[in-house]
Amino acid sequence: MTKKNFFWLVSVLCITLWCQESLSAKDDARTIRNKLFKYQVLNKKHDAIYHDILQKINLGKDKKIPGIALCSIKRTDSNSKNDREMFIKAVAAVLGYVNKIIMEHRACVLTVHKKNKEKVKLTEQEEQTFSMICSFYQSKDIDVLLKRVAPVPISLAVAQASLESGFGSSPVMHKNNAFFGMMLDKTRLLPFDTLFESAIAYAKTLNVHSHYKAFRESRDKMLCRSQVIDGAKLSETIEKYCEKKAYKSRLLKLMKEYNLMSLDRAYTAA
């Protein structure tokens, strides 16, 4: 995403956001990472959502930290139509940016795949980037990576965040930026510093965890057919995300009520 397009996206959404860290103009990329992204090595039972994707973003000297990565959103009033719409737009914008990062990773995987077939040597930078991608997505197999390194449907993500957090109105969800309802254990929410980090963890869980293999298989078929990734159809494959029987039907109801499927098309075209 170009700088122009990114700032246009943020401005037209009119989302109320605020920065959580102060930066110095003298800070280098590594210092900025340490200030903004407080890495957490989670319990080994939850290694599928380890935060190190933040280290895979190329924050070179000529690049700025995307503003949306440094922000959170205000606690919403679930009875307010405006607040519900603000929450939907915020989650969609953040997931849209996370998907841009994933697509950069996917482009690297495709480049490696092509060069391997043509027996062309990778550059040092390509080798380093690919090595980090393999580590993060937990595979060195190109075929496996092509199913894992792919965008998540915005409609599904927004529906799940809305359902899990009451459109951002839940005090405990808001305090922990845990809008996707991910748990550290049976009684404690997995906390995050920003909505951005929670979105990254959510995306990685769908892309790596063994529970969502069917999700990845179905999504891969859509990609192979050059179809828009359909969140409504893919909601049928995430039954292990929540054991409540009505969970999937509630997701679909939210998608229909707020026309969330349009987000899949909009962010695919962006």
PyRosetta script that sets phi, psi and omega in degrees:
from pyrosetta import init, pose_from_sequence

init()
pose = pose_from_sequence("MTKKNFFWLVSVLCITLWCQESLSAKDDARTIRNKLFKYQVLNKKHDAIYHDILQKINLGKDKKIPGIALCSIKRTDSNSKNDREMFIKAVAAVLGYVNKIIMEHRACVLTVHKKNKEKVKLTEQEEQTFSMICSFYQSKDIDVLLKRVAPVPISLAVAQASLESGFGSSPVMHKNNAFFGMMLDKTRLLPFDTLFESAIAYAKTLNVHSHYKAFRESRDKMLCRSQVIDGAKLSETIEKYCEKKAYKSRLLKLMKEYNLMSLDRAYTAA")
pose.set_psi(1, 129.5)
pose.set_omega(1, 178.5)
pose.set_phi(2, -72.2)
pose.set_psi(2, 161.3)
pose.set_omega(2, 178.7)
pose.set_phi(3, -59.2)
pose.set_psi(3, -41.5)
pose.set_omega(3, -178.7)
pose.set_phi(4, -60.9)
pose.set_psi(4, -47.3)
pose.set_omega(4, -178.7)
pose.set_phi(5, -66.5)
pose.set_psi(5, -37.6)
pose.set_omega(5, -178.8)
pose.set_phi(6, -63.9)
pose.set_psi(6, -49.2)
pose.set_omega(6, -178.3)
pose.set_phi(7, -68.2)
pose.set_psi(7, -30.2)
pose.set_omega(7, 175.4)
pose.set_phi(8, -64.6)
pose.set_psi(8, -42.6)
pose.set_omega(8, -179.1)
pose.set_phi(9, -61.2)
pose.set_psi(9, -46.0)
pose.set_omega(9, -178.3)
pose.set_phi(10, -65.3)
pose.set_psi(10, -42.1)
pose.set_omega(10, -175.9)
pose.set_phi(11, -69.1)
pose.set_psi(11, -40.1)
pose.set_omega(11, -176.9)
pose.set_phi(12, -72.5)
pose.set_psi(12, -22.7)
pose.set_omega(12, 178.7)
pose.set_phi(13, -76.2)
pose.set_psi(13, -20.2)
pose.set_omega(13, 178.1)
pose.set_phi(14, 51.7)
pose.set_psi(14, 50.1)
pose.set_omega(14, -178.6)
pose.set_phi(15, -91.4)
pose.set_psi(15, 137.3)
pose.set_omega(15, 177.7)
pose.set_phi(16, -82.6)
pose.set_psi(16, 107.7)
pose.set_omega(16, -177.0)
pose.set_phi(17, -130.1)
pose.set_psi(17, 156.6)
pose.set_omega(17, 174.6)
pose.set_phi(18, -144.5)
pose.set_psi(18, 146.6)
pose.set_omega(18, -178.2)
pose.set_phi(19, -74.6)
pose.set_psi(19, 149.0)
pose.set_omega(19, -178.0)
pose.set_phi(20, -112.8)
pose.set_psi(20, -3.4)
pose.set_omega(20, -178.9)
pose.set_phi(21, -140.5)
pose.set_psi(21, 147.4)
pose.set_omega(21, 174.6)
pose.set_phi(22, -99.3)
pose.set_psi(22, 145.1)
pose.set_omega(22, -177.2)
pose.set_phi(23, -124.0)
pose.set_psi(23, 155.0)
pose.set_omega(23, 174.3)
pose.set_phi(24, -107.2)
pose.set_psi(24, 145.3)
pose.set_omega(24, 179.9)
pose.set_phi(25, -63.7)
pose.set_psi(25, -19.1)
pose.set_omega(25, -178.6)
pose.set_phi(26, -86.6)
pose.set_psi(26, -9.7)
pose.set_omega(26, -178.0)
pose.set_phi(27, -64.0)
pose.set_psi(27, 134.0)
pose.set_omega(27, 174.1)
pose.set_phi(28, -89.5)
pose.set_psi(28, 177.4)
pose.set_omega(28, -173.6)
pose.set_phi(29, -59.2)
pose.set_psi(29, -41.8)
pose.set_omega(29, -177.3)
pose.set_phi(30, -67.5)
pose.set_psi(30, -40.9)
pose.set_omega(30, 178.5)
pose.set_phi(31, -64.0)
pose.set_psi(31, -40.0)
pose.set_omega(31, 179.0)
pose.set_phi(32, -62.8)
pose.set_psi(32, -43.0)
pose.set_omega(32, 177.8)
pose.set_phi(33, -57.4)
pose.set_psi(33, -46.5)
pose.set_omega(33, -176.8)
pose.set_phi(34, -64.3)
pose.set_psi(34, -33.3)
pose.set_omega(34, -179.5)
pose.set_phi(35, -76.2)
pose.set_psi(35, -44.3)
pose.set_omega(35, -171.4)
pose.set_phi(36, -88.4)
pose.set_psi(36, -36.0)
pose.set_omega(36, -173.5)
pose.set_phi(37, -114.5)
pose.set_psi(37, 96.3)
pose.set_omega(37, -177.2)
pose.set_phi(38, -79.6)
pose.set_psi(38, 96.2)
pose.set_omega(38, -175.2)
pose.set_phi(39, -62.1)
pose.set_psi(39, 142.7)
pose.set_omega(39, 177.2)
pose.set_phi(40, -132.8)
pose.set_psi(40, 122.3)
pose.set_omega(40, 173.5)
pose.set_phi(41, -86.6)
pose.set_psi(41, 110.7)
pose.set_omega(41, -173.5)
pose.set_phi(42, -81.0)
pose.set_psi(42, 169.2)
pose.set_omega(42, 173.8)
pose.set_phi(43, -49.7)
pose.set_psi(43, 138.4)
pose.set_omega(43, -176.2)
pose.set_phi(44, -56.6)
pose.set_psi(44, -24.8)
pose.set_omega(44, 178.3)
pose.set_phi(45, -67.4)
pose.set_psi(45, -16.8)
pose.set_omega(45, -177.4)
pose.set_phi(46, -118.6)
pose.set_psi(46, 30.9)
pose.set_omega(46, -176.6)
pose.set_phi(47, -65.3)
pose.set_psi(47, -14.7)
pose.set_omega(47, 178.6)
pose.set_phi(48, -69.6)
pose.set_psi(48, -12.8)
pose.set_omega(48, -179.7)
pose.set_phi(49, -122.4)
pose.set_psi(49, 33.5)
pose.set_omega(49, 176.2)
pose.set_phi(50, -66.3)
pose.set_psi(50, 138.8)
pose.set_omega(50, -169.3)
pose.set_phi(51, -74.8)
pose.set_psi(51, 3.5)
pose.set_omega(51, -169.3)
pose.set_phi(52, -69.5)
pose.set_psi(52, 1.5)
pose.set_omega(52, 172.8)
pose.set_phi(53, -60.9)
pose.set_psi(53, -26.3)
pose.set_omega(53, -179.1)
pose.set_phi(54, -63.9)
pose.set_psi(54, -24.4)
pose.set_omega(54, 178.6)
pose.set_phi(55, -80.7)
pose.set_psi(55, -10.4)
pose.set_omega(55, -177.5)
pose.set_phi(56, -89.2)
pose.set_psi(56, -9.6)
pose.set_omega(56, 178.2)
pose.set_phi(57, -78.0)
pose.set_psi(57, 127.8)
pose.set_omega(57, -178.6)
pose.set_phi(58, -75.9)
pose.set_psi(58, 100.8)
pose.set_omega(58, 179.4)
pose.set_phi(59, -104.7)
pose.set_psi(59, 65.3)
pose.set_omega(59, 179.6)
pose.set_phi(60, -71.0)
pose.set_psi(60, 173.3)
pose.set_omega(60, -177.0)
pose.set_phi(61, -61.4)
pose.set_psi(61, -26.1)
pose.set_omega(61, -177.3)
pose.set_phi(62, -91.2)
pose.set_psi(62, 5.8)
pose.set_omega(62, -178.0)
pose.set_phi(63, -117.7)
pose.set_psi(63, 147.6)
pose.set_omega(63, 177.7)
pose.set_phi(64, -104.7)
pose.set_psi(64, 152.8)
pose.set_omega(64, 175.0)
pose.set_phi(65, -65.6)
pose.set_psi(65, 127.3)
pose.set_omega(65, 177.7)
pose.set_phi(66, -61.6)
pose.set_psi(66, 127.5)
pose.set_omega(66, -175.5)
pose.set_phi(67, -53.3)
pose.set_psi(67, -35.5)
pose.set_omega(67, -176.0)
pose.set_phi(68, -67.2)
pose.set_psi(68, -21.1)
pose.set_omega(68, -179.6)
pose.set_phi(69, -77.1)
pose.set_psi(69, -16.6)
pose.set_omega(69, -174.7)
pose.set_phi(70, -100.5)
pose.set_psi(70, 4.6)
pose.set_omega(70, -167.9)
pose.set_phi(71, -118.7)
pose.set_psi(71, 165.8)
pose.set_omega(71, 172.8)
pose.set_phi(72, -129.8)
pose.set_psi(72, -174.8)
pose.set_omega(72, 179.5)
pose.set_phi(73, -125.0)
pose.set_psi(73, 155.0)
pose.set_omega(73, -179.5)
pose.set_phi(74, -69.0)
pose.set_psi(74, 156.4)
pose.set_omega(74, 174.8)
pose.set_phi(75, -68.4)
pose.set_psi(75, 135.3)
pose.set_omega(75, -173.2)
pose.set_phi(76, -99.8)
pose.set_psi(76, 165.3)
pose.set_omega(76, 171.7)
pose.set_phi(77, -103.6)
pose.set_psi(77, 112.1)
pose.set_omega(77, -174.5)
pose.set_phi(78, -63.0)
pose.set_psi(78, -18.3)
pose.set_omega(78, 179.1)
pose.set_phi(79, -87.1)
pose.set_psi(79, -6.8)
pose.set_omega(79, -178.8)
pose.set_phi(80, -94.3)
pose.set_psi(80, 122.4)
pose.set_omega(80, 178.6)
pose.set_phi(81, -60.8)
pose.set_psi(81, -42.3)
pose.set_omega(81, 179.9)
pose.set_phi(82, -62.3)
pose.set_psi(82, -41.9)
pose.set_omega(82, 179.4)
pose.set_phi(83, -66.4)
pose.set_psi(83, -39.1)
pose.set_omega(83, 177.9)
pose.set_phi(84, -63.4)
pose.set_psi(84, -42.3)
pose.set_omega(84, 179.4)
pose.set_phi(85, -67.0)
pose.set_psi(85, -38.2)
pose.set_omega(85, 176.8)
pose.set_phi(86, -61.6)
pose.set_psi(86, -43.2)
pose.set_omega(86, -179.9)
pose.set_phi(87, -63.3)
pose.set_psi(87, -45.2)
pose.set_omega(87, 178.8)
pose.set_phi(88, -58.2)
pose.set_psi(88, -45.3)
pose.set_omega(88, -179.2)
pose.set_phi(89, -66.3)
pose.set_psi(89, -37.8)
pose.set_omega(89, 179.7)
pose.set_phi(90, -63.8)
pose.set_psi(90, -49.3)
pose.set_omega(90, -179.5)
pose.set_phi(91, -63.9)
pose.set_psi(91, -41.1)
pose.set_omega(91, 179.5)
pose.set_phi(92, -62.4)
pose.set_psi(92, -42.6)
pose.set_omega(92, -179.5)
pose.set_phi(93, -64.4)
pose.set_psi(93, -44.0)
pose.set_omega(93, -179.7)
pose.set_phi(94, -66.0)
pose.set_psi(94, -45.0)
pose.set_omega(94, 178.2)
pose.set_phi(95, -64.9)
pose.set_psi(95, -33.2)
pose.set_omega(95, 176.4)
pose.set_phi(96, -60.8)
pose.set_psi(96, -40.8)
pose.set_omega(96, 179.3)
pose.set_phi(97, -71.5)
pose.set_psi(97, -40.2)
pose.set_omega(97, 176.7)
pose.set_phi(98, -58.7)
pose.set_psi(98, -41.1)
pose.set_omega(98, 178.6)
pose.set_phi(99, -64.4)
pose.set_psi(99, -33.4)
pose.set_omega(99, 176.7)
pose.set_phi(100, -62.8)
pose.set_psi(100, -41.1)
pose.set_omega(100, 177.6)
pose.set_phi(101, -63.1)
pose.set_psi(101, -45.5)
pose.set_omega(101, -179.9)
pose.set_phi(102, -60.8)
pose.set_psi(102, -39.7)
pose.set_omega(102, 179.9)
pose.set_phi(103, -67.4)
pose.set_psi(103, -30.8)
pose.set_omega(103, 173.7)
pose.set_phi(104, -65.6)
pose.set_psi(104, -40.3)
pose.set_omega(104, 176.5)
pose.set_phi(105, -63.8)
pose.set_psi(105, -41.8)
pose.set_omega(105, -179.0)
pose.set_phi(106, -63.9)
pose.set_psi(106, -38.8)
pose.set_omega(106, 178.9)
pose.set_phi(107, -61.6)
pose.set_psi(107, -38.1)
pose.set_omega(107, 177.6)
pose.set_phi(108, -65.5)
pose.set_psi(108, -43.5)
pose.set_omega(108, 179.3)
pose.set_phi(109, -61.2)
pose.set_psi(109, -41.8)
pose.set_omega(109, 179.5)
pose.set_phi(110, -66.1)
pose.set_psi(110, -37.7)
pose.set_omega(110, 177.5)
pose.set_phi(111, -63.9)
pose.set_psi(111, -44.5)
pose.set_omega(111, 178.4)
pose.set_phi(112, -63.1)
pose.set_psi(112, -41.9)
pose.set_omega(112, 179.0)
pose.set_phi(113, -59.5)
pose.set_psi(113, -45.8)
pose.set_omega(113, -179.2)
pose.set_phi(114, -65.4)
pose.set_psi(114, -45.0)
pose.set_omega(114, -178.4)
pose.set_phi(115, -67.4)
pose.set_psi(115, -35.4)
pose.set_omega(115, 177.5)
pose.set_phi(116, -63.9)
pose.set_psi(116, -41.7)
pose.set_omega(116, 179.1)
pose.set_phi(117, -65.0)
pose.set_psi(117, -37.1)
pose.set_omega(117, -178.3)
pose.set_phi(118, -89.1)
pose.set_psi(118, 0.6)
pose.set_omega(118, -179.5)
pose.set_phi(119, 56.7)
pose.set_psi(119, 42.7)
pose.set_omega(119, 177.3)
pose.set_phi(120, -102.6)
pose.set_psi(120, 134.9)
pose.set_omega(120, -177.3)
pose.set_phi(121, -71.2)
pose.set_psi(121, 139.3)
pose.set_omega(121, 177.3)
pose.set_phi(122, -76.6)
pose.set_psi(122, 150.9)
pose.set_omega(122, 173.2)
pose.set_phi(123, -72.8)
pose.set_psi(123, 164.6)
pose.set_omega(123, 179.1)
pose.set_phi(124, -60.7)
pose.set_psi(124, -40.4)
pose.set_omega(124, 179.3)
pose.set_phi(125, -64.6)
pose.set_psi(125, -41.4)
pose.set_omega(125, 178.4)
pose.set_phi(126, -63.2)
pose.set_psi(126, -40.7)
pose.set_omega(126, 179.0)
pose.set_phi(127, -63.4)
pose.set_psi(127, -42.5)
pose.set_omega(127, -179.7)
pose.set_phi(128, -65.2)
pose.set_psi(128, -46.2)
pose.set_omega(128, -179.1)
pose.set_phi(129, -64.2)
pose.set_psi(129, -44.1)
pose.set_omega(129, -179.5)
pose.set_phi(130, -64.2)
pose.set_psi(130, -38.3)
pose.set_omega(130, 178.7)
pose.set_phi(131, -62.0)
pose.set_psi(131, -42.2)
pose.set_omega(131, 178.4)
pose.set_phi(132, -66.2)
pose.set_psi(132, -39.5)
pose.set_omega(132, 178.9)
pose.set_phi(133, -63.8)
pose.set_psi(133, -43.4)
pose.set_omega(133, 178.2)
pose.set_phi(134, -60.2)
pose.set_psi(134, -41.2)
pose.set_omega(134, -179.7)
pose.set_phi(135, -65.3)
pose.set_psi(135, -44.8)
pose.set_omega(135, -176.3)
pose.set_phi(136, -70.2)
pose.set_psi(136, -43.9)
pose.set_omega(136, -178.7)
pose.set_phi(137, -89.1)
pose.set_psi(137, 4.8)
pose.set_omega(137, 169.0)
pose.set_phi(138, 59.4)
pose.set_psi(138, 44.0)
pose.set_omega(138, 174.8)
pose.set_phi(139, -166.1)
pose.set_psi(139, 149.2)
pose.set_omega(139, 173.8)
pose.set_phi(140, -109.7)
pose.set_psi(140, -2.8)
pose.set_omega(140, -179.0)
pose.set_phi(141, -80.9)
pose.set_psi(141, 122.1)
pose.set_omega(141, -176.6)
pose.set_phi(142, -59.6)
pose.set_psi(142, -42.7)
pose.set_omega(142, -179.2)
pose.set_phi(143, -63.2)
pose.set_psi(143, -39.6)
pose.set_omega(143, 177.5)
pose.set_phi(144, -67.1)
pose.set_psi(144, -43.8)
pose.set_omega(144, -178.8)
pose.set_phi(145, -61.8)
pose.set_psi(145, -37.8)
pose.set_omega(145, -178.8)
pose.set_phi(146, -66.2)
pose.set_psi(146, -23.0)
pose.set_omega(146, 175.6)
pose.set_phi(147, -87.4)
pose.set_psi(147, -25.2)
pose.set_omega(147, -178.8)
pose.set_phi(148, -90.9)
pose.set_psi(148, -37.6)
pose.set_omega(148, -175.8)
pose.set_phi(149, -89.9)
pose.set_psi(149, 79.0)
pose.set_omega(149, -177.6)
pose.set_phi(150, -151.8)
pose.set_psi(150, 153.7)
pose.set_omega(150, -176.4)
pose.set_phi(151, -68.0)
pose.set_psi(151, 152.7)
pose.set_omega(151, 175.7)
pose.set_phi(152, -94.6)
pose.set_psi(152, 148.9)
pose.set_omega(152, -179.2)
pose.set_phi(153, -69.2)
pose.set_psi(153, 126.1)
pose.set_omega(153, -177.8)
pose.set_phi(154, -61.3)
pose.set_psi(154, -40.8)
pose.set_omega(154, -177.2)
pose.set_phi(155, -60.0)
pose.set_psi(155, -43.1)
pose.set_omega(155, -179.8)
pose.set_phi(156, -66.9)
pose.set_psi(156, -44.3)
pose.set_omega(156, -180.0)
pose.set_phi(157, -61.2)
pose.set_psi(157, -45.6)
pose.set_omega(157, -179.6)
pose.set_phi(158, -64.2)
pose.set_psi(158, -43.4)
pose.set_omega(158, 179.9)
pose.set_phi(159, -62.0)
pose.set_psi(159, -43.1)
pose.set_omega(159, -179.6)
pose.set_phi(160, -67.3)
pose.set_psi(160, -44.0)
pose.set_omega(160, 179.0)
pose.set_phi(161, -62.6)
pose.set_psi(161, -40.7)
pose.set_omega(161, -179.8)
pose.set_phi(162, -65.2)
pose.set_psi(162, -43.2)
pose.set_omega(162, -178.6)
pose.set_phi(163, -70.3)
pose.set_psi(163, -44.4)
pose.set_omega(163, -176.5)
pose.set_phi(164, -67.5)
pose.set_psi(164, -35.1)
pose.set_omega(164, -172.6)
pose.set_phi(165, -111.5)
pose.set_psi(165, 4.9)
pose.set_omega(165, -176.5)
pose.set_phi(166, 62.6)
pose.set_psi(166, 46.1)
pose.set_omega(166, -177.5)
pose.set_phi(167, 57.4)
pose.set_psi(167, 37.5)
pose.set_omega(167, 177.1)
pose.set_phi(168, 80.8)
pose.set_psi(168, 11.5)
pose.set_omega(168, -177.1)
pose.set_phi(169, -90.2)
pose.set_psi(169, -17.6)
pose.set_omega(169, -177.5)
pose.set_phi(170, -66.7)
pose.set_psi(170, 122.5)
pose.set_omega(170, -178.7)
pose.set_phi(171, -58.1)
pose.set_psi(171, -45.8)
pose.set_omega(171, -177.2)
pose.set_phi(172, -70.0)
pose.set_psi(172, -37.1)
pose.set_omega(172, 176.7)
pose.set_phi(173, -64.0)
pose.set_psi(173, -44.3)
pose.set_omega(173, -177.5)
pose.set_phi(174, -66.2)
pose.set_psi(174, -44.0)
pose.set_omega(174, -179.4)
pose.set_phi(175, -58.2)
pose.set_psi(175, -36.6)
pose.set_omega(175, -177.0)
pose.set_phi(176, -99.2)
pose.set_psi(176, 3.4)
pose.set_omega(176, -174.1)
pose.set_phi(177, 50.3)
pose.set_psi(177, 35.1)
pose.set_omega(177, -175.2)
pose.set_phi(178, -102.3)
pose.set_psi(178, 58.1)
pose.set_omega(178, -170.8)
pose.set_phi(179, -71.3)
pose.set_psi(179, -16.3)
pose.set_omega(179, -179.4)
pose.set_phi(180, -98.4)
pose.set_psi(180, 7.1)
pose.set_omega(180, 174.5)
pose.set_phi(181, 67.1)
pose.set_psi(181, 24.4)
pose.set_omega(181, -179.0)
pose.set_phi(182, -77.0)
pose.set_psi(182, 140.4)
pose.set_omega(182, -171.9)
pose.set_phi(183, -109.8)
pose.set_psi(183, 140.1)
pose.set_omega(183, 173.1)
pose.set_phi(184, -75.9)
pose.set_psi(184, -38.0)
pose.set_omega(184, 172.6)
pose.set_phi(185, -152.5)
pose.set_psi(185, -164.1)
pose.set_omega(185, -174.5)
pose.set_phi(186, -67.8)
pose.set_psi(186, -20.2)
pose.set_omega(186, -175.9)
pose.set_phi(187, -119.0)
pose.set_psi(187, -13.3)
pose.set_omega(187, -174.6)
pose.set_phi(188, -118.6)
pose.set_psi(188, 134.6)
pose.set_omega(188, 174.2)
pose.set_phi(189, -70.3)
pose.set_psi(189, 148.7)
pose.set_omega(189, 174.0)
pose.set_phi(190, -80.7)
pose.set_psi(190, 116.1)
pose.set_omega(190, -175.2)
pose.set_phi(191, -86.2)
pose.set_psi(191, 151.1)
pose.set_omega(191, 176.9)
pose.set_phi(192, -136.5)
pose.set_psi(192, 158.4)
pose.set_omega(192, 178.7)
pose.set_phi(193, -81.7)
pose.set_psi(193, -28.9)
pose.set_omega(193, -177.7)
pose.set_phi(194, -143.4)
pose.set_psi(194, 162.4)
pose.set_omega(194, 172.4)
pose.set_phi(195, -59.4)
pose.set_psi(195, -36.7)
pose.set_omega(195, -179.7)
pose.set_phi(196, -57.3)
pose.set_psi(196, -47.0)
pose.set_omega(196, -179.3)
pose.set_phi(197, -65.5)
pose.set_psi(197, -39.7)
pose.set_omega(197, 179.5)
pose.set_phi(198, -66.4)
pose.set_psi(198, -34.4)
pose.set_omega(198, 178.2)
pose.set_phi(199, -67.4)
pose.set_psi(199, -38.1)
pose.set_omega(199, 177.1)
pose.set_phi(200, -63.1)
pose.set_psi(200, -45.2)
pose.set_omega(200, -180.0)
pose.set_phi(201, -63.2)
pose.set_psi(201, -41.2)
pose.set_omega(201, 178.2)
pose.set_phi(202, -61.4)
pose.set_psi(202, -47.4)
pose.set_omega(202, -178.7)
pose.set_phi(203, -62.9)
pose.set_psi(203, -41.5)
pose.set_omega(203, -179.3)
pose.set_phi(204, -66.6)
pose.set_psi(204, -37.6)
pose.set_omega(204, 178.8)
pose.set_phi(205, -58.6)
pose.set_psi(205, -47.6)
pose.set_omega(205, 178.7)
pose.set_phi(206, -65.3)
pose.set_psi(206, -32.1)
pose.set_omega(206, -174.4)
pose.set_phi(207, -86.2)
pose.set_psi(207, -16.2)
pose.set_omega(207, -174.2)
pose.set_phi(208, -123.9)
pose.set_psi(208, -40.5)
pose.set_omega(208, -171.5)
pose.set_phi(209, -61.8)
pose.set_psi(209, 141.8)
pose.set_omega(209, -177.8)
pose.set_phi(210, -62.8)
pose.set_psi(210, -24.4)
pose.set_omega(210, 179.4)
pose.set_phi(211, -63.1)
pose.set_psi(211, -21.7)
pose.set_omega(211, -171.7)
pose.set_phi(212, -115.0)
pose.set_psi(212, 30.8)
pose.set_omega(212, 176.9)
pose.set_phi(213, -62.8)
pose.set_psi(213, -41.9)
pose.set_omega(213, 179.4)
pose.set_phi(214, -63.2)
pose.set_psi(214, -37.3)
pose.set_omega(214, 175.8)
pose.set_phi(215, -58.0)
pose.set_psi(215, -47.8)
pose.set_omega(215, -177.6)
pose.set_phi(216, -68.6)
pose.set_psi(216, -36.5)
pose.set_omega(216, 178.1)
pose.set_phi(217, -64.6)
pose.set_psi(217, -45.1)
pose.set_omega(217, -179.9)
pose.set_phi(218, -65.8)
pose.set_psi(218, -41.4)
pose.set_omega(218, 178.5)
pose.set_phi(219, -63.7)
pose.set_psi(219, -39.3)
pose.set_omega(219, -179.5)
pose.set_phi(220, -62.3)
pose.set_psi(220, -38.0)
pose.set_omega(220, 177.9)
pose.set_phi(221, -63.5)
pose.set_psi(221, -39.8)
pose.set_omega(221, 177.5)
pose.set_phi(222, -63.5)
pose.set_psi(222, -42.7)
pose.set_omega(222, 180.0)
pose.set_phi(223, -65.8)
pose.set_psi(223, -40.6)
pose.set_omega(223, 179.8)
pose.set_phi(224, -64.5)
pose.set_psi(224, -27.7)
pose.set_omega(224, 178.4)
pose.set_phi(225, -93.6)
pose.set_psi(225, 6.5)
pose.set_omega(225, -178.8)
pose.set_phi(226, 58.2)
pose.set_psi(226, 35.4)
pose.set_omega(226, 178.6)
pose.set_phi(227, -93.4)
pose.set_psi(227, 156.4)
pose.set_omega(227, 171.4)
pose.set_phi(228, -66.2)
pose.set_psi(228, 135.5)
pose.set_omega(228, 179.2)
pose.set_phi(229, -66.1)
pose.set_psi(229, 116.0)
pose.set_omega(229, -171.7)
pose.set_phi(230, -93.9)
pose.set_psi(230, 105.7)
pose.set_omega(230, -179.0)
pose.set_phi(231, -63.9)
pose.set_psi(231, -35.2)
pose.set_omega(231, -179.6)
pose.set_phi(232, -63.5)
pose.set_psi(232, -45.2)
pose.set_omega(232, 178.7)
pose.set_phi(233, -67.2)
pose.set_psi(233, -39.1)
pose.set_omega(233, -178.0)
pose.set_phi(234, -72.5)
pose.set_psi(234, -18.3)
pose.set_omega(234, 177.1)
pose.set_phi(235, -62.7)
pose.set_psi(235, -22.6)
pose.set_omega(235, 179.0)
pose.set_phi(236, -71.0)
pose.set_psi(236, -12.1)
pose.set_omega(236, -173.6)
pose.set_phi(237, -106.2)
pose.set_psi(237, 4.6)
pose.set_omega(237, -175.2)
pose.set_phi(238, -116.0)
pose.set_psi(238, 36.5)
pose.set_omega(238, -176.1)
pose.set_phi(239, -60.6)
pose.set_psi(239, -23.0)
pose.set_omega(239, -178.3)
pose.set_phi(240, -82.7)
pose.set_psi(240, -5.8)
pose.set_omega(240, 178.2)
pose.set_phi(241, -67.7)
pose.set_psi(241, -37.6)
pose.set_omega(241, 179.0)
pose.set_phi(242, -146.4)
pose.set_psi(242, 133.6)
pose.set_omega(242, -174.7)
pose.set_phi(243, -84.1)
pose.set_psi(243, -6.5)
pose.set_omega(243, -179.3)
pose.set_phi(244, -66.0)
pose.set_psi(244, 132.8)
pose.set_omega(244, -175.2)
pose.set_phi(245, -62.2)
pose.set_psi(245, -34.0)
pose.set_omega(245, -176.2)
pose.set_phi(246, -87.7)
pose.set_psi(246, 4.6)
pose.set_omega(246, -173.0)
pose.set_phi(247, -59.8)
pose.set_psi(247, -51.6)
pose.set_omega(247, -177.2)
pose.set_phi(248, -63.6)
pose.set_psi(248, -40.6)
pose.set_omega(248, -179.4)
pose.set_phi(249, -66.6)
pose.set_psi(249, -33.9)
pose.set_omega(249, 177.7)
pose.set_phi(250, -69.7)
pose.set_psi(250, -37.1)
pose.set_omega(250, 176.1)
pose.set_phi(251, -61.6)
pose.set_psi(251, -47.6)
pose.set_omega(251, -179.3)
pose.set_phi(252, -63.3)
pose.set_psi(252, -36.2)
pose.set_omega(252, 178.6)
pose.set_phi(253, -63.8)
pose.set_psi(253, -43.6)
pose.set_omega(253, 178.0)
pose.set_phi(254, -63.6)
pose.set_psi(254, -42.5)
pose.set_omega(254, 179.4)
pose.set_phi(255, -59.2)
pose.set_psi(255, -41.8)
pose.set_omega(255, -179.1)
pose.set_phi(256, -72.3)
pose.set_psi(256, -45.5)
pose.set_omega(256, -176.6)
pose.set_phi(257, -60.7)
pose.set_psi(257, -38.6)
pose.set_omega(257, -176.9)
pose.set_phi(258, -107.0)
pose.set_psi(258, 12.0)
pose.set_omega(258, 177.9)
pose.set_phi(259, 51.5)
pose.set_psi(259, 46.0)
pose.set_omega(259, -175.3)
pose.set_phi(260, -70.3)
pose.set_psi(260, -22.7)
pose.set_omega(260, 179.3)
pose.set_phi(261, -60.4)
pose.set_psi(261, -25.6)
pose.set_omega(261, 178.8)
pose.set_phi(262, -64.7)
pose.set_psi(262, -25.4)
pose.set_omega(262, 178.9)
pose.set_phi(263, -67.0)
pose.set_psi(263, -35.0)
pose.set_omega(263, 178.3)
pose.set_phi(264, -61.3)
pose.set_psi(264, -42.6)
pose.set_omega(264, 179.0)
pose.set_phi(265, -69.6)
pose.set_psi(265, -43.0)
pose.set_omega(265, -176.7)
pose.set_phi(266, -63.3)
pose.set_psi(266, -44.1)
pose.set_omega(266, -176.3)
pose.set_phi(267, -80.8)
pose.set_psi(267, -19.0)
pose.set_omega(267, 173.1)
pose.set_phi(268, -72.1)
pose.set_psi(268, -37.6)
pose.set_omega(268, -178.0)
pose.set_phi(269, -78.6)
pose.set_psi(269, -20.8)
pose.set_omega(269, -175.3)
pose.set_phi(270, -64.4)
pose.dump_pdb("model.pdb")
